[in-house]
Amino acid sequence: MADEKPQALTKDELEIVLQRLPDWTADSGQLAKEFRFKDFIDSLSFINRLVPYFESKDHHPDIHIFYNRITFELSRHDIGGKITALDGEVAKHIEHEYSTLKG
């Protein structure tokens, strides 16, 4: 049913998600990771590259920009800031897009 709220991951489910996402953490109740770029322009370009995906998933992560570093924090605000399967999916997509920059 479309009106159902997403469900927070259990501790065991979250462990599995974290095993598949290198260097991501969930210490603050959010999936989080910092990414590094050449400069400020590259940082912003990466975010802009991801915006259509975020919109298509109706998922809007907290994004912190520190010149050539970006920290993404993922959780569902509509269920009290809990981590869901969608957060894991979004993190995986961010990882994939970042890896294409290095390739």
C-alpha positions in Angstrom: 0.0 0.0 0.0 1.5 3.4 -1.0 0.5 5.1 2.2 2.5 2.8 4.4 5.4 4.4 6.3 8.8 2.9 5.6 10.1 0.6 8.3 13.4 1.2 10.2 16.0 -1.4 9.8 16.6 -3.8 12.7 20.1 -3.9 14.2 20.9 -7.1 12.3 19.6 -5.6 9.0 21.6 -2.5 9.5 24.8 -4.6 10.1 24.2 -6.3 6.7 23.8 -3.0 5.0 27.0 -1.6 6.6 29.0 -4.7 5.5 28.1 -3.9 1.9 29.0 -0.2 2.2 32.7 0.4 2.8 33.5 3.2 5.3 29.8 4.1 5.9 28.9 4.5 9.6 25.6 4.6 11.5 27.0 5.9 14.8 24.7 9.0 14.8 21.5 7.2 13.8 22.1 8.0 10.2 24.1 6.3 7.4 27.0 8.7 6.9 30.2 8.9 4.8 32.6 11.6 3.7 33.8 11.8 0.1 36.7 13.8 -1.2 37.1 15.7 -4.4 39.7 17.7 -6.2 38.1 21.1 -5.4 34.8 22.9 -4.6 33.6 22.8 -8.2 34.0 19.0 -8.3 32.2 18.7 -5.0 29.2 20.6 -6.3 29.2 18.9 -9.6 28.9 15.5 -7.9 25.9 16.7 -5.8 24.2 18.1 -8.9 24.8 14.7 -10.7 22.9 13.0 -7.9 20.0 15.4 -7.5 17.8 13.7 -10.2 18.3 10.3 -8.5 17.4 11.7 -5.1 14.3 13.3 -6.6 13.2 10.1 -8.3 13.4 8.3 -5.0 11.8 11.1 -3.1 14.8 10.9 -0.8 16.6 14.0 0.2 19.8 13.4 2.3 21.4 15.9 4.5 24.5 17.1 2.7 27.4 18.9 4.3 29.9 20.6 2.0 33.4 21.5 3.2 35.2 22.9 0.1 36.5 19.6 -1.4 34.7 17.2 1.0 31.1 16.2 1.1 29.4 14.3 3.9 26.1 12.6 3.2 23.8 11.7 6.0 20.9 9.4 5.2 17.8 8.7 7.3 14.1 9.0 6.9 12.9 12.2 8.5 9.2 11.1 8.1 9.7 8.3 10.6 11.8 10.2 13.2 15.2 10.0 11.6 15.5 6.2 11.4 17.6 4.3 8.8 15.6 2.3 6.3 16.3 0.0 3.3 15.9 3.0 1.0 18.8 4.7 2.8 21.0 1.7 2.1 19.9 1.8 -1.6 20.7 5.5 -1.8 24.1 5.0 -0.2 24.8 2.2 -2.7 23.9 4.5 -5.5 26.2 7.3 -4.2 29.0 4.8 -3.9 28.5 3.6 -7.5 28.5 7.2 -8.9 31.6 8.1 -6.9 33.4 5.0 -8.2 32.7 6.0 -11.8 34.7 9.2 -11.1 37.8 7.2 -10.1 37.6 4.7 -12.9 
